[in-house]
C-alpha cells in the first residue's frame, strides 16, 4: 500500500528539478512524491529520510528500480547535515518536507495514531534515538495542568481542561491502555450534544505532536535545510494544520535576507484532487528559494 501524495504537480513545479541535481525528501514516507522526483533525475541523486522503519522498507521496495540514484536513511530530518556528510554532499538543490501523517500510519491500529480503530497508545513515528516516550506515558503520568496545556497548545481544543480532568479522574482507578478507552473518556468529558469527532481528532493530534516533538522539529529541520541549500536551491513544505503552516510561514519571513518567498499565499489542492483524495483538503504548500 502506497500513501497517496498531495499536490504532486505543485511539488515538482516548485522544486524545479534539474536532471543532474541532488534532492532530498525529508519525510519520504512510502515514496509517493519520491517517485515523481526520481523520474526527473538522470545523473542526479535522491535522498529519502524517514523516522518510520516500516514505511522506509516499503519505500525501498517500491522504488527499487531507481536504487542506483537513491539513498535512504531511517532518521529524523533534524540530522540532515550529518546524513549528507555520510554521502560526502555539502549542498543540495532542493528539499521537500511533507508534515502530514500517512494513511498507512493512520490505518495501522498497532501504531495507535487513530481513535477510529482500537490499539495501544503509542503514536511514535520511530523508535530510534531519544524518541521513546509514548502517548500512553503522557496520558498516564502527566499532571492535569500539563495535559490541558498539550491539548490547548497543540490541538487548540477549547475543552482541554475538561478532557484533562476526565483523564486524571479515570486513571486514578485504572491505567488507560488503548485508543478506544481514551476516546471514550474524551467523549464522556464533553457536555451533552457538544461532542463532535473533531474534538477527538484534535486531542489525538496534540498527543502525536507532543510524542514526536513535531513542531520544534519543523523549525530545526527548516534551519538545517537552509544551511545546506545551494544558491537557487528550493524548499517546498506541505503542512496539514494551522500550527505547522504558521511555523513555515514565519520561518520563511524571518529568513528573507537568505530566502526569496515563492508563494505569497499557500498553494492548496484543487477541488478535483480533493474529490479523489479527501485527506488532501487541509494541505497547504509553501516554497522559498535560497538567494
C-alpha atoms as one frame of an Amber mdcrd trajectory, in Angstrom:
protein
   0.000   0.000   0.000   1.368   3.414  -1.035   0.190   6.613   0.636  -1.460
   8.954  -1.883   0.788  12.032  -2.180  -0.768  15.501  -2.254  -0.059  18.438
  -4.574   2.326  16.388  -6.731   2.307  18.739  -9.743   2.892  21.709  -7.483
   5.764  19.979  -5.651   7.521  19.215  -8.928   6.908  22.742 -10.218   8.349
  24.483  -7.164  11.294  22.115  -6.690  12.288  22.937 -10.305  14.209  19.687
 -10.632  17.428  19.589 -12.656  18.338  16.139 -14.057  21.823  16.306 -12.506
  20.783  17.813  -9.173  20.656  16.493  -5.615  17.221  16.420  -3.989  16.067
  15.394  -0.531  12.664  14.185   0.586  12.945  14.769   4.323   9.699  12.917
   5.087   9.761  10.285   2.352   7.066   8.036   3.833   6.167   5.321   1.329
   7.673   7.189  -1.612   4.625   8.867  -3.123   6.375  12.136  -4.004   9.762
  10.436  -4.326   8.802   8.502  -7.450   7.928  11.683  -9.319  11.189  13.340
  -8.254  13.262  10.304  -9.260  11.624  10.205 -12.684  13.063  13.665 -13.359
  16.631  12.740 -12.381  19.236  11.366 -14.801  22.702  11.688 -13.264  21.382
  13.317 -10.102  20.850  11.829  -6.637  17.762  11.452  -4.472  17.989  11.179
  -0.673  14.971   9.921   1.272  14.686  10.307   5.055  12.020   8.955   7.402
  11.771   8.065  11.076   9.422   5.167  10.379  11.308   1.945   9.569   8.180
   0.145   8.361   7.392   2.859   5.823  11.005   3.088   4.712  11.108  -0.663
   3.996   8.021  -0.252   1.790   9.668   2.676   0.007  12.898   0.838  -0.732
  10.931  -1.963  -2.350   8.565   0.390  -4.197  11.459   2.398  -5.658  13.905
  -0.461  -6.265  14.004   0.368  -9.988  15.714   3.653  -9.051  18.162   2.250
  -6.481  21.265   3.444  -8.379  20.281   7.070  -7.878  18.573   6.857  -4.486
  19.810   6.655  -0.890  17.602   6.133   2.153  18.075   6.828   5.856  15.950
   5.909   8.851  16.458   9.091  10.806  14.999  12.438  11.799  15.351  15.239
   9.262  16.906  17.347  12.008  20.014  15.212  11.330  20.063  16.332   7.684
  23.564  17.801   7.677  25.089  14.707   9.309  23.318  12.371   6.860  24.538
  14.353   3.860  28.057  14.287   5.279  27.950  10.469   5.106  27.322  10.822
   1.384  30.056  13.469   1.080  27.482  16.039  -0.020  27.807  19.659   1.121
  24.966  21.289  -0.799  21.657  20.202  -2.294  19.412  21.670  -4.996  16.072
  21.117  -3.342  14.284  19.632  -0.349  10.702  18.576   0.309   9.003  18.435
   3.710   5.566  16.807   3.914   4.484  17.174   7.536   1.355  15.038   7.284
   0.805  11.633   8.814   0.423   8.879   6.216  -2.643   6.763   5.504  -0.653
   3.657   6.440   0.199   5.029   9.867  -3.400   6.068  10.500  -4.827   2.755
   9.310  -2.459   0.526  11.301  -4.179   0.040  14.695  -0.982  -1.141  16.400
   0.582   2.301  15.862  -2.130   3.982  17.952  -2.469   7.125  15.833  -6.218
   6.955  15.259  -9.239   6.965  17.556 -11.265   5.234  14.820  -9.695   1.839
  15.494  -8.596   0.261  18.758  -4.907  -0.107  19.504  -2.199   0.671  22.057
  -1.494   4.292  22.953   1.835   4.542  21.107   1.921   7.253  18.377   5.687
   7.187  17.893   6.832   7.956  14.333  10.004   5.999  15.034  11.504   4.126
  17.955  15.165   5.007  17.489  17.180   7.685  19.243  15.608   9.745  22.021
  12.038   9.132  20.924  10.985   6.506  23.472   8.040   8.221  25.193   4.592
   7.042  24.079   1.151   8.615  24.135   0.307   6.169  26.924   3.173   7.509
  29.021   1.851  11.049  28.625  -1.783  10.139  29.311  -0.989   8.094  32.407
   1.738  10.190  34.046   1.420  13.876  33.110  -0.359  16.232  35.501  -3.808
  17.645  34.830  -2.232  21.028  34.033   0.354  19.598  31.632  -2.254  17.538
  29.777  -4.524  20.568  29.402  -1.583  22.598  28.090  -0.767  19.951  25.454
  -4.401  19.720  24.319  -4.753  23.502  24.078  -1.336  24.340  22.659  -1.091
  21.566  20.064  -4.769  20.824  19.436  -6.284  24.293  20.018  -9.041  22.446
  21.906 -11.377  24.645  23.990 -12.428  21.696  26.187  -8.793  20.939  27.045
  -9.266  21.342  30.830 -12.426  19.235  30.940 -10.760  16.431  28.996  -7.588
  16.585  31.107  -9.681  16.351  34.268 -11.612  13.400  32.846  -8.365  11.579
  32.090  -6.860  12.188  35.536 -10.072  11.114  37.300 -10.341   7.921  35.237
  -6.710   6.874  35.625  -6.911   7.206  39.427  -8.607   3.802  39.427  -7.348
   2.249  36.167  -4.450   2.712  33.771  -5.537   3.964  30.331  -4.217   1.468
  27.803  -5.953   1.807  24.425  -7.056   4.370  21.860 -10.671   3.249  22.236
 -10.512   3.699  26.011  -9.049   7.189  25.674 -11.690   8.152  23.122 -14.492
   7.064  25.488 -13.003   9.310  28.181 -12.849  12.253  25.742 -16.485  11.772
  24.746 -17.673  11.472  28.353 -15.853  14.693  29.314 -17.776  16.830  26.808
 -21.189  18.324  27.738 -24.204  16.628  26.163 -24.794  17.470  22.473 -21.490
  19.362  22.169 -19.247  16.455  21.192 -18.001  16.024  17.610 -15.353  13.732
  16.150 -13.225  16.829  15.531 -12.632  17.053  19.279 -11.189  13.521  19.393
  -9.155  14.310  16.280  -7.648  17.387  17.936  -6.768  15.527  21.135  -5.100
  12.704  19.210  -3.287  15.244  17.026  -1.979  17.084  20.076  -0.693  13.854
  21.628   1.045  12.851  18.391   2.736  16.260  18.189   3.898  16.006  21.810
   5.166  12.423  21.468   7.196  13.207  18.354   8.228  16.776  19.234   6.897
  17.713  15.815   6.714  21.494  15.979  10.229  22.012  17.330  11.491  19.560
  14.742   9.898  21.590  11.940  11.810  24.724  12.926  15.049  22.786  13.378
  14.611  20.923  10.094  13.922  24.087   8.092  17.010  25.704   9.624  19.160
  22.727   8.661  17.735  22.816   5.140  18.664  26.460   4.573  22.203  25.670
   5.717  22.727  23.042   3.004  20.810  24.613   0.103  22.906  25.770  -2.817
  22.278  29.165  -4.424  18.974  28.867  -6.273  18.083  25.742  -4.294  14.494
  25.450  -3.137  12.498  24.357  -0.093   8.979  23.034  -0.513   6.962  22.482
   2.680   3.486  20.944   2.909   1.550  21.493   6.139  -1.736  19.997   7.279
  -2.832  22.183  10.161  -2.531  25.804  11.200   0.265  25.303  13.749   2.579
  23.749  11.147   1.704  26.288   8.467   2.298  29.183  10.849   5.801  27.900
  11.651   6.687  27.546   7.964   5.234  30.958   7.051   7.056  32.764   9.874
  10.293  30.898   9.207  10.317  31.982   5.555   9.518  35.584   6.526  12.271
  35.711   9.143  14.801  34.306   6.666  14.116  36.896   3.961  17.749  38.038
   3.681  18.629  34.425   2.773  15.402  33.230   1.153  13.076  34.531  -1.544
   9.482  33.512  -0.865   7.953  31.955  -3.979   4.407  31.540  -2.645   2.823
  34.795  -1.455  -0.106  32.689  -0.259  -0.094  28.950   0.414  -0.951  26.695
  -2.534  -3.946  24.452  -1.813  -5.308  21.416  -3.683  -7.822  21.869  -6.480
 -11.343  20.551  -5.981 -10.584  17.687  -8.374  -7.735  16.481  -6.148  -9.849
  16.827  -3.003 -12.583  14.705  -4.580 -10.083  11.935  -5.353  -8.223  12.252
  -2.045 -10.346  13.876   0.703  -7.396  13.880   3.121  -5.673  16.438   0.889
  -8.300  19.051   1.842  -6.237  20.636   4.615  -2.897  20.630   2.746  -1.029
  23.917   2.259   2.176  24.236   0.270   4.746  26.987   0.704   8.043  27.368
  -1.114  11.161  29.527  -0.940  14.445  29.825  -2.849  17.974  30.295  -1.484
  19.482  33.616  -2.544
